Amino acid sequence: MLGRRQKLDSKAGPYSWLTYKEVYDASIQMGSAMKSRGVNPGDRCGIYGANCPEWIIAMEACNSSAVTYVPLYDTL
């Protein structure tokens, strides 16, 4: 489902992929962690970071918990 390129000697190497199941499990875990920290359905959660698999996982964690995600980019 999600991939990133590995860097080998400052060059782009092959992709390393996460399966749908791995992403699903990670997003459920992150959603649970968010809930334990007091982020509840209907709340807003800012996600700061570059485009990467972890950003998508955080977004899906918000979606699965009925939390509105607010993208925060360093270029804005």
C-alpha positions as CSV (number, residue, x, y, z in Angstrom):
1,M,0.0,0.0,0.0
2,L,2.7,2.5,1.0
3,G,6.3,2.6,0.1
4,R,9.5,4.6,0.5
5,R,12.8,4.5,-1.3
6,Q,15.8,3.4,0.7
7,K,19.0,5.5,0.3
8,L,22.1,3.6,-0.6
9,D,25.4,5.6,-0.8
10,S,23.4,8.8,-1.3
11,K,21.5,7.3,-4.2
12,A,17.9,6.2,-4.4
13,G,17.6,2.5,-3.9
14,P,14.7,0.1,-4.1
15,Y,11.3,0.7,-2.5
16,S,10.4,-0.8,0.9
17,W,6.7,-1.5,1.0
18,L,4.1,-1.7,3.8
19,T,1.1,-4.0,3.1
20,Y,-2.6,-2.9,3.6
21,K,-2.7,-5.0,6.8
22,E,0.5,-3.4,8.2
23,V,-0.9,0.1,7.5
24,Y,-4.3,-0.8,9.0
25,D,-2.7,-2.2,12.2
26,A,-0.4,0.8,12.6
27,S,-3.3,3.3,12.1
28,I,-5.4,1.4,14.7
29,Q,-2.5,1.5,17.2
30,M,-1.9,5.2,16.6
31,G,-5.6,5.9,16.9
32,S,-5.7,4.0,20.3
33,A,-2.6,6.0,21.4
34,M,-4.3,9.3,20.4
35,K,-7.4,8.3,22.4
36,S,-5.3,7.5,25.5
37,R,-3.8,11.0,25.2
38,G,-7.2,12.6,25.3
39,V,-7.9,13.1,21.6
40,N,-11.6,12.4,21.2
41,P,-14.1,12.1,18.3
42,G,-14.9,15.5,17.0
43,D,-11.5,17.0,18.1
44,R,-9.0,18.4,15.7
45,C,-5.4,17.0,15.4
46,G,-2.6,18.8,13.6
47,I,-0.2,16.5,11.7
48,Y,3.1,18.2,11.0
49,G,5.5,16.5,8.6
50,A,6.6,15.8,5.1
51,N,4.9,13.4,2.8
52,C,5.8,9.9,4.0
53,P,4.0,6.7,5.0
54,E,3.8,7.8,8.6
55,W,1.8,10.9,7.6
56,I,-0.8,8.8,5.8
57,I,-0.9,6.4,8.8
58,A,-1.6,9.3,11.1
59,M,-4.3,10.6,8.8
60,E,-6.0,7.2,8.7
61,A,-5.7,7.0,12.5
62,C,-7.7,10.3,12.7
63,N,-10.2,9.0,10.2
64,S,-10.8,5.8,12.1
65,S,-11.3,7.8,15.3
66,A,-13.6,10.4,13.9
67,V,-11.0,13.1,14.5
68,T,-10.5,15.9,12.0
69,Y,-6.9,16.0,10.9
70,V,-5.3,19.4,10.1
71,P,-2.3,19.1,7.7
72,L,0.6,21.3,8.7
73,Y,3.4,21.6,6.2
74,D,6.8,23.2,6.7
75,T,6.4,24.9,3.3
76,L,3.2,26.8,4.2
